[in-house]
């Protein structure tokens, strides 16, 4: 029982330390993580590099792969791009094994002490983040040391040691059992790094020779696919294919190594080091790098295979009008999730622009078709506001910096302003339908004034979206300045039209519609100004 408690406690400390260190690394990397993803191209080698770097930061290949499934589901990443990132994630996760294979347990308490001291006495956000990395590093090694101590008594149990050594036998039954053991432990723990740390703890006490550990390691690589496979449930077909690529990659690699590369790998790692922990970590790294080098050129074939297993549907390519970029799986890395929600807000803003343009076309072209298109889009915008608002709340509850929290607060207001633009577009569409049904006529002068105001408001709203996208202060200031001009224009046009009504140049019914239209246009300009103000506030 003492062994079990020691293992559970040590594993808990290890996982907690890994999460603390990953949180600190991620906050330290900040927007760089988002930039890593943005440089992705169809170049698979770049995808491997990005996948490895992101995994080093988040300290989990499962987290990276789940995030990739989210990107693919959101339509941000293509399957061909995802293949490289997934392969890179497998390489990145070996860094944790390399780290814990070194005997650094003596400096672990010192690291925790120094880290806590820095965290308590510093008020600088960046320094505190650095302290978190040191604290996580120390706790990770304390957990590792605790696991090593917990398994020491197992050396006295001959049946247990014989079982572990049997995994190294040169027969298919024992190798399969070893692979299934690695798969099962990793599937339960949801972390190949945690399983590898357990194996290193056993190896450090002479309980697990590299011949026995290697097939278990291969099983951990298959087990880590379970997280992504579960995550893909409920996602679109392309996301399911991404998870399946991950599984095939590790399955094929395992078969290749069992049949062809096991003995060369074992010979190499034993020549490189006579320390059991180092042998195990090196074997883990060598497997993932070699597997990537072998299978990367065949990535298109892997894609074709998964497309056969999960058949392609032409309807998958239809343009997404609603939520497009956000996905709960991406919350694993908050800085990237924030970048995605920013894209979603811009997407919502462009949909509102489409709605606004349709409502104006309905008026000038006397088309009920465009009016009904606006009514349809308004429902989409209402739904988007709810979903984006909910997602922003989820991001705000993750590990983010104070600067990122300011951006989230600003985006809450921005999505409300965009939704209100949709409401005013809906009002304009209703006025257009009223004009069509009642066959209202407007003077050329009135129509020209409406066109001028529409163009001015459109320019203001488009520039507000540009400011939101770029964070450019000059663009945002132009929008705010123009809002005052549009307010003055609305008053001038109102006075002009009342003058035309007094001269009976326009009928009263048309006059009411005209005044309502310029009022809605002026309100759209107000919301554009609000968006620009929010940009100035959170990009200081």
PyMOL commands that set and color helices and strands:
alter all, ss='L'
color gray80, all
select helices_A, chain A and resi 2-29+31-38+44-58+61-73+79-92+94-100+105-121+125-156+158-166+172-189+192-204+210-223+225-231+237-272+276-309+314-317+328-332+334-364+368-396+402-437+444-470+473-502+508-538
alter helices_A, ss='H'
color red, helices_A
deselect
rebuild
show_as cartoon
